[in-house]
Amino acid sequence: PSEVNEQVNSTLDRAGDSATCSDAVAQQFIHDPNDRQRLLETPEVRKRIDFLIKFLKKAGPSV
């Protein structure tokens, strides 16, 4: 829905770095609390982004 797109775009516009961006994407698209917590506890930003890419590819258009 356009409302969600606007919220995501607004959040990403405010994200000043990769860590904040990955956290914002996780907040919007990872609904399982265990998966989200695992991502947020990963200190290396590159690993967070890799996790997100794998998650989004696996989830496909359903997210």
Kinemage of the C-alpha trace (Angstrom):
@kinemage 1
@onewidth
@group {chain A} dominant
@subgroup {mainchain}
@vectorlist {calphas} color= white
{ca pro a 1} P 0.000 0.000 0.000
{ca ser a 2} L 1.116 3.537 -0.665
{ca glu a 3} L 0.901 4.417 3.031
{ca val a 4} L 3.529 1.794 3.876
{ca asn a 5} L 5.723 2.934 0.990
{ca glu a 6} L 5.572 6.494 2.272
{ca gln a 7} L 6.501 5.400 5.805
{ca val a 8} L 9.432 3.320 4.570
{ca asn a 9} L 10.677 6.091 2.299
{ca ser a 10} L 10.392 8.629 5.105
{ca thr a 11} L 12.348 6.393 7.472
{ca leu a 12} L 15.042 5.716 4.890
{ca asp a 13} L 15.336 9.429 4.101
{ca arg a 14} L 16.146 10.052 7.763
{ca ala a 15} L 18.608 7.170 7.945
{ca gly a 16} L 22.041 8.709 7.929
{ca asp a 17} L 24.028 5.491 7.792
{ca ser a 18} L 23.879 1.838 6.796
{ca ala a 19} L 23.158 0.593 10.319
{ca thr a 20} L 20.124 2.842 10.704
{ca cys a 21} L 18.934 1.914 7.238
{ca ser a 22} L 19.180 -1.830 7.913
{ca asp a 23} L 17.347 -1.392 11.226
{ca ala a 24} L 14.562 0.540 9.491
{ca val a 25} L 14.144 -2.125 6.819
{ca ala a 26} L 14.088 -4.838 9.488
{ca gln a 27} L 11.444 -2.957 11.427
{ca gln a 28} L 9.184 -2.763 8.375
{ca phe a 29} L 9.675 -6.204 6.856
{ca ile a 30} L 10.810 -8.699 9.493
{ca his a 31} L 7.752 -9.569 11.527
{ca asp a 32} L 9.128 -12.532 13.472
{ca pro a 33} L 10.504 -11.130 16.740
{ca asn a 34} L 13.262 -13.746 16.948
{ca asp a 35} L 14.547 -12.947 13.446
{ca arg a 36} L 14.356 -9.220 14.114
{ca gln a 37} L 16.186 -9.560 17.436
{ca arg a 38} L 18.900 -11.703 15.857
{ca leu a 39} L 19.455 -9.044 13.222
{ca leu a 40} L 19.520 -6.175 15.720
{ca glu a 41} L 22.010 -8.013 17.930
{ca thr a 42} L 24.455 -8.430 15.042
{ca pro a 43} L 27.116 -5.746 15.554
{ca glu a 44} L 28.632 -5.872 12.056
{ca val a 45} L 26.537 -3.786 9.668
{ca arg a 46} L 27.662 -5.793 6.640
{ca lys a 47} L 26.352 -8.989 8.265
{ca arg a 48} L 23.046 -7.249 9.040
{ca ile a 49} L 22.670 -6.246 5.413
{ca asp a 50} L 23.561 -9.758 4.235
{ca phe a 51} L 20.921 -11.169 6.604
{ca leu a 52} L 18.323 -8.730 5.242
{ca ile a 53} L 19.115 -9.579 1.632
{ca lys a 54} L 18.781 -13.304 2.302
{ca phe a 55} L 15.586 -12.783 4.274
{ca leu a 56} L 13.962 -10.598 1.610
{ca lys a 57} L 14.945 -12.960 -1.211
{ca lys a 58} L 13.513 -15.906 0.719
{ca ala a 59} L 10.304 -14.034 1.582
{ca gly a 60} L 9.813 -12.884 -1.997
{ca pro a 61} L 6.827 -10.712 -2.869
{ca ser a 62} L 4.962 -11.715 0.290
{ca val a 63} L 6.756 -9.040 2.359
